[in-house]
Amino acid sequence: MLSLIAAISENNCIGKDNSLPWNIPEDMKHFKDITTGHIVLMGRNTWESIPEKFRPLPNRKNIVITRDIKYMVPEGVEVYSSIDEALEKYKNENVFIIGGASIYKQTIDQADKLYITEVHQQVDGDAFFPEIDKNLFKEIERKKHEGFDFVLYIRSL
C-alpha cells in the first residue's frame, strides 16, 4: 500500500528553505505514530532537512531517492535513483512518501491513502503539495484541533 503523509497550509505550502514553516508537536507525534514500523521514502532534500540526530528516522526503513547513486547515507538506509525501482522492490509493504514536493507530485496519482495535516494558515513558502483531486480521493476521517486538522483520504477510483 502506498500512502502520502504531509502537513500542508491552506495554500498547499509544505516548506520554505528546506524546512517546515511551522512547529506543531502534535503533528510530529501523529507522523511518528503512523509511520513507525513501516517504510518511509523521501527525496534527498527531505532527508537532509531532518536533523542529523534524528536520521535515520528510528524504527522505520528509510529510503532516499537521489540522482547521485554514490550518495552517502548511514548503514541500513537505502538509496535509489528511481522512485519506481524502490516502489517495485517494496510493492507488498506499507510505504509512506514523506516528501518533498517533487516526490509527492510524482507519486500522488499512485497513492492509496493520503494522511494530511491541514494547517489553518496561509504560508509564504517555496515547496508545495500537489492539488488533491477530490474525484480521485475521498475524505473518510477528520480530527479537528486548534489551528489544524488531521484528515485521511482514500482512493475512491
C-alpha positions as CSV (number, residue, x, y, z in Angstrom):
1,M,0.0,0.0,0.0
2,L,1.3,3.5,-0.9
3,S,0.4,6.4,1.3
4,L,1.5,10.0,1.3
5,I,1.8,11.9,4.6
6,A,2.2,15.6,4.7
7,A,1.3,18.8,6.6
8,I,0.0,21.4,4.2
9,S,-1.1,25.0,4.6
10,E,-4.3,26.5,3.2
11,N,-2.3,27.4,0.1
12,N,-0.7,23.9,-0.2
13,C,2.6,25.1,1.1
14,I,4.7,22.3,2.7
15,G,8.1,24.0,3.2
16,K,10.3,27.0,3.0
17,D,14.1,27.0,2.6
18,N,14.1,23.2,3.1
19,S,12.3,23.3,6.5
20,L,8.8,23.2,7.8
21,P,7.2,26.6,8.1
22,W,5.6,25.8,11.4
23,N,6.2,23.9,14.6
24,I,3.3,21.6,15.6
25,P,4.4,19.0,18.1
26,E,1.1,17.1,17.8
27,D,1.7,16.7,14.1
28,M,5.2,15.3,14.7
29,K,3.7,12.8,17.1
30,H,1.0,11.9,14.6
31,F,3.6,11.4,11.9
32,K,5.7,9.2,14.1
33,D,2.6,7.1,15.2
34,I,1.5,6.5,11.7
35,T,4.9,5.8,10.1
36,T,6.7,3.8,12.8
37,G,7.2,0.2,11.8
38,H,6.9,1.0,8.1
39,I,9.0,2.2,5.1
40,V,9.5,6.0,4.7
41,L,10.5,7.1,1.2
42,M,11.8,10.6,0.7
43,G,13.9,12.8,-1.6
44,R,17.4,13.8,-0.8
45,N,16.4,17.3,0.3
46,T,13.9,16.0,2.7
47,W,16.5,13.6,4.1
48,E,18.9,16.5,4.6
49,S,16.2,18.6,6.2
50,I,15.9,16.1,9.1
51,P,18.2,17.0,11.9
52,E,21.2,14.6,11.9
53,K,20.4,13.4,15.4
54,F,17.1,12.1,14.1
55,R,18.5,10.4,11.0
56,P,17.7,7.8,10.0
57,L,14.1,8.0,11.4
58,P,14.0,5.3,14.0
59,N,12.0,2.1,13.8
60,R,11.4,2.7,10.1
61,K,13.2,1.6,6.9
62,N,14.4,4.9,5.4
63,I,14.7,5.1,1.6
64,V,16.3,8.2,-0.1
65,I,15.7,9.0,-3.7
66,T,18.6,10.9,-5.4
67,R,20.2,11.1,-8.8
68,D,23.6,10.7,-7.1
69,I,23.8,6.9,-6.7
70,K,27.0,7.3,-4.7
71,Y,25.2,9.5,-2.1
72,M,26.5,8.5,1.3
73,V,23.9,7.5,4.0
74,P,24.2,5.6,7.3
75,E,24.1,1.9,7.3
76,G,20.6,0.5,6.9
77,V,19.4,3.4,4.8
78,E,18.7,2.5,1.1
79,V,19.4,4.8,-1.8
80,Y,17.6,4.6,-5.1
81,S,17.9,6.7,-8.3
82,S,14.3,5.9,-9.2
83,I,11.0,6.1,-7.2
84,D,9.6,3.3,-9.4
85,E,12.6,1.0,-8.6
86,A,12.1,1.5,-4.8
87,L,8.3,1.0,-5.0
88,E,8.7,-2.1,-7.1
89,K,11.0,-3.7,-4.5
90,Y,8.6,-2.9,-1.7
91,K,5.3,-3.3,-3.6
92,N,4.0,-5.7,-0.9
93,E,4.8,-3.4,2.0
94,N,3.3,-0.3,3.6
95,V,5.3,2.6,2.1
96,F,4.9,6.2,3.2
97,I,6.0,9.0,1.0
98,I,7.2,11.8,3.3
99,G,8.4,14.4,0.8
100,G,9.4,16.6,-0.7
101,A,7.3,18.4,-3.3
102,S,8.8,16.7,-6.3
103,I,8.4,13.2,-4.8
104,Y,4.8,14.0,-3.8
105,K,4.0,15.2,-7.3
106,Q,5.4,12.0,-8.9
107,T,3.5,9.6,-6.6
108,I,0.2,11.2,-5.7
109,D,-1.6,9.5,-8.6
110,Q,-0.4,6.1,-7.4
111,A,-1.4,6.6,-3.8
112,D,-3.9,4.5,-1.9
113,K,-4.2,6.9,1.1
114,L,-3.3,10.5,1.9
115,Y,-2.6,11.4,5.6
116,I,-2.9,15.2,5.5
117,T,-2.4,17.6,8.4
118,E,-4.3,20.7,7.2
119,V,-2.6,23.7,8.8
120,H,-5.1,26.6,9.1
121,Q,-2.8,29.4,7.8
122,Q,-1.5,30.9,4.6
123,V,2.2,30.4,4.4
124,D,4.9,32.0,2.2
125,G,6.9,29.1,1.0
126,D,8.8,27.6,-1.9
127,A,7.6,23.9,-1.8
128,F,4.0,22.9,-2.4
129,F,1.9,19.8,-2.2
130,P,0.0,18.9,-5.4
131,E,-3.7,19.6,-5.6
132,I,-5.7,16.7,-4.1
133,D,-8.2,15.5,-6.8
134,K,-11.4,15.1,-4.9
135,N,-12.7,12.9,-7.7
136,L,-9.8,10.5,-7.1
137,F,-9.7,10.8,-3.3
138,K,-12.5,10.7,-0.7
139,E,-12.2,12.2,2.7
140,I,-13.1,9.5,5.3
141,E,-11.9,10.9,8.5
142,R,-11.2,14.4,10.0
143,K,-10.0,15.1,13.5
144,K,-10.2,18.8,14.4
145,H,-7.6,20.5,16.5
146,E,-6.8,24.1,17.4
147,G,-5.1,25.5,14.3
148,F,-5.0,22.3,12.3
149,D,-7.0,19.1,11.3
150,F,-5.8,15.6,10.7
151,V,-7.5,14.4,7.5
152,L,-7.4,10.9,6.0
153,Y,-8.3,10.5,2.3
154,I,-8.6,7.1,0.5
155,R,-8.6,6.5,-3.2
156,S,-12.2,6.3,-4.4
157,L,-11.5,5.1,-8.0
